[in-house]
Amino acid sequence: MNAADESVKQILAKRLNQALSIGGKPVANRLWLAPMAGLGHVAYREVLAGYGGCGLMFTEMCGSRAVPTENPRVSTVFRWRDEELPRLVCQIVGSIPRDLVRAARRVEDEGFFGIDINMGCSASGVIKRNSGAALLRDPAAALAAVESVRREVSIPLFVKFRTGWSPDIEPAVALARSFESAGVDCLVFHPRVAPDKRTRPSIMDHIRVIKEAVSIPVFGNGDVVTPEECLTMLDHTGCDGVSIGRMAVARPWLFAEWTSEFIPGETAFYDYALQLADKLENCYDPIRALKRYKLFTVFFAANFAFGHSLQSRFLAAKTMDDIRNAVRENIRPGMRLNSRPNMNLHST
Ligand SMILES: Cc1cc2nc3c(=O)[nH]c(=O)nc-3n(C[C@H](O)[C@H](O)[C@H](O)COP(=O)(O)O)c2cc1C
């Protein structure tokens, strides 16, 4: 690392470690794990916790209809370790206030730090139910969702949302203001239009526009890969902190690296890949564990110069033992890394 990198890291760490409270509750720092279906599961979060440095973690999206009766010992997504609850936010997805309210009550009763309403997902199954990003087309429904949850619970309430369905930022500004008036404690904003599945760059300047429109904390999200980019997002937009998605899966130690002195060791990728395999196997049945591991490999393999061939080795695995063998045979100290993970792999 050269002297310039060093000073970026020092400045960044100082910024990220500034005290912050959300809805009256203190948060350890301003670098958070974004919600990611299929990736941000309890097994991954346990590995992440081992490195430390993540201020708040968000669960995968959990269906508001299912949450009230879900059994955490069996559920694939509504599952946690008790020790993570003080910094774990449960993300719910849904649009019917009655369902959202019941889900919110359960989330509060279980002891989560807070609850997050998903207004960003544009997967067809979610949009069909008028949920996720579909709520951005219907501001009255979006506001009703937020108001109903706010009335029901006192834990911090988050909304994660996107620009909307057209590049015009004004509708998102109006929504942000209405969410603040309805008692939302924090916004996490991903500046992309809803139909864009991360294929075009996000528009960072729109985070600034949202931040300037409200006085509650606004976290920026999208395409942050390096410490320089994280600092640029903070500086350029004035946002209160940054939420990291895909890079958190590619290199889970980045939270510790960017907020403290942590430096990953020579065998960091190898250890991570094996640890995640073990934890997934402990948490899920073999089929589910394998499926989740294979999704992880898309983001993990993108780190490496020969990521495509590595990924095809993983995808050929039929059991978790095959996975472990693929790790042992293919991941070595000193492998050539891409300076930025290969985003073409990320969009597969
Ligand atoms: C596989 C995958 C699953 C995702 N699932 C969710 C989700 O359940 N809820 C949500 O709000 N966003 C979800 N997202 C979006 C991320 O939270 C984040 O907004 C997006 O990846 C951009 O951030 P990044 O560039 O740091 O990855 C998902 C993204 C990916 C790649």
The ligand as a MOL file (V3000), in Angstrom:
LIG
                    3D

  0  0  0     0  0            999 V3000
M  V30 BEGIN CTAB
M  V30 COUNTS 31 33 0 0 0
M  V30 BEGIN ATOM
M  V30 1 C -28.1190 -11.2520 -5.4590 0
M  V30 2 C -28.6900 -9.9540 -4.9610 0
M  V30 3 C -29.8340 -9.9610 -4.1540 0
M  V30 4 C -30.3790 -8.7650 -3.6920 0
M  V30 5 N -31.4620 -8.8090 -2.8510 0
M  V30 6 C -31.9460 -7.6610 -2.3160 0
M  V30 7 C -32.9690 -7.6940 -1.3270 0
M  V30 8 O -33.4290 -8.7690 -0.8960 0
M  V30 9 N -33.4440 -6.5150 -0.8640 0
M  V30 10 C -32.9430 -5.3070 -1.2910 0
M  V30 11 O -33.4000 -4.2630 -0.8450 0
M  V30 12 N -31.9540 -5.2510 -2.2050 0
M  V30 13 C -31.4290 -6.3990 -2.7000 0
M  V30 14 N -30.3740 -6.3550 -3.5740 0
M  V30 15 C -29.7840 -5.0410 -3.9390 0
M  V30 16 C -28.6170 -4.6730 -3.0200 0
M  V30 17 O -29.0650 -4.4600 -1.7020 0
M  V30 18 C -27.9070 -3.4120 -3.5150 0
M  V30 19 O -28.8490 -2.3700 -3.5780 0
M  V30 20 C -27.2920 -3.5830 -4.9070 0
M  V30 21 O -26.5760 -4.8080 -5.0060 0
M  V30 22 C -26.3470 -2.4090 -5.2270 0
M  V30 23 O -25.3320 -2.3090 -4.2550 0
M  V30 24 P -23.8300 -2.8570 -4.5500 0
M  V30 25 O -23.3840 -2.1970 -5.8410 0
M  V30 26 O -23.0310 -2.4530 -3.3520 0
M  V30 27 O -23.9400 -4.3360 -4.7370 0
M  V30 28 C -29.8020 -7.5260 -4.0460 0
M  V30 29 C -28.6550 -7.5270 -4.8590 0
M  V30 30 C -28.0880 -8.7120 -5.2890 0
M  V30 31 C -26.8260 -8.6670 -6.1230 0
M  V30 END ATOM
M  V30 BEGIN BOND
M  V30 1 1 1 2
M  V30 2 1 2 3
M  V30 3 2 2 30
M  V30 4 2 3 4
M  V30 5 1 4 5
M  V30 6 1 4 28
M  V30 7 2 5 6
M  V30 8 1 6 7
M  V30 9 1 6 13
M  V30 10 2 7 8
M  V30 11 1 7 9
M  V30 12 1 9 10
M  V30 13 2 10 11
M  V30 14 1 10 12
M  V30 15 2 12 13
M  V30 16 1 13 14
M  V30 17 1 14 15
M  V30 18 1 14 28
M  V30 19 1 15 16
M  V30 20 1 16 17
M  V30 21 1 16 18
M  V30 22 1 18 19
M  V30 23 1 18 20
M  V30 24 1 20 21
M  V30 25 1 20 22
M  V30 26 1 22 23
M  V30 27 1 23 24
M  V30 28 2 24 25
M  V30 29 1 24 26
M  V30 30 1 24 27
M  V30 31 2 28 29
M  V30 32 1 29 30
M  V30 33 1 30 31
M  V30 END BOND
M  V30 END CTAB
M  END
